[in-house]
Amino acid sequence: MSTNLQIPEPALAQTLSAKLSAETLAALLEHPEIAAELLPVFEQPPFADDYVPRAIAVLFDDVTVLEWQDGEMTYQCPHVAADYQPELVEWLIDEETAYFSVQGREVINRLPAVPQLNLETLKTLEESSCKPL
């Protein structure tokens, strides 16, 4: 998230209250600048069922931990403990926010289904320390 929108918090809360549960809204409003940046994403349609992404990035607490480009894992870092629970999780698909959660609560999900990932690739992630590929 990188845009700096200045929206008064009461107006932000009112706008988002129709879209989110009270618990999720409270968690998101702990990060009002991010909440404001997500407003336009709520208006974007979900990705099509047959959409094939060229690039996927996963961010934990606004730090890129995984990048995938054209069918290949291109970046994996920093070393993340298996039991790490990020407060903020964001998936970018072709540089657009496709999924966002705060404190484990889903805020935005534009994915009709979880993107299919090669299970063998995921297994190697579990077994290796994080590093640029």
C-alpha positions, -999 to 999 in steps of 0.1 A, spaced: 0 0 0 16 33 -10 -10 60 -17 -15 87 9 -52 95 10 -64 118 38 -99 109 48 -112 118 83 -115 87 104 -152 91 112 -160 93 75 -137 64 67 -154 43 94 -189 52 81 -179 43 45 -164 10 55 -190 -1 80 -213 -12 52 -186 -35 38 -170 -50 69 -180 -66 102 -176 -44 133 -146 -65 145 -129 -64 111 -135 -26 108 -121 -20 143 -89 -40 134 -85 -22 101 -90 13 116 -59 7 138 -43 15 104 -63 44 91 -39 52 63 -41 17 49 -79 17 53 -81 48 32 -58 33 6 -81 2 3 -113 22 -4 -109 21 -42 -102 -16 -41 -136 -24 -27 -151 -11 -59 -129 -33 -82 -145 -65 -95 -131 -99 -85 -106 -115 -109 -123 -137 -135 -123 -175 -128 -101 -180 -158 -77 -151 -151 -41 -162 -153 -18 -139 -134 17 -131 -146 29 -118 -112 20 -126 -76 35 -109 -45 27 -117 -9 34 -92 18 34 -96 55 32 -64 75 40 -44 43 72 -64 36 74 -86 5 80 -122 15 73 -140 -17 73 -131 -54 62 -152 -83 66 -142 -120 56 -160 -151 53 -194 -134 86 -192 -114 93 -183 -78 116 -153 -81 120 -141 -46 115 -155 -11 126 -134 19 131 -126 48 133 -157 69 99 -161 84 93 -184 113 67 -211 107 46 -198 136 48 -161 126 14 -144 126 16 -112 105 -9 -85 115 -13 -75 78 -14 -99 48 -17 -86 13 -16 -105 -20 -9 -85 -51 -19 -100 -84 -3 -82 -114 3 -53 -90 -33 -50 -79 -45 -58 -44 -63 -91 -47 -65 -101 -10 -60 -82 22 -64 -93 58 -58 -77 92 -53 -96 124 -64 -127 105 -97 -111 94 -104 -109 57 -109 -74 45 -108 -78 7 -109 -110 -14 -111 -105 -51 -100 -140 -58 -128 -163 -70 -107 -193 -58 -72 -196 -42 -47 -194 -71 -34 -229 -79 2 -232 -68 25 -261 -75 25 -282 -43 61 -293 -49 72 -256 -50 54 -250 -17 71 -281 -1 105 -266 -10 95 -234 7 89 -253 40 123 -270 38 145 -241 28 154 -209 45 142 -177 28 165 -163 1 164 -145 -32 161 -171 -60 
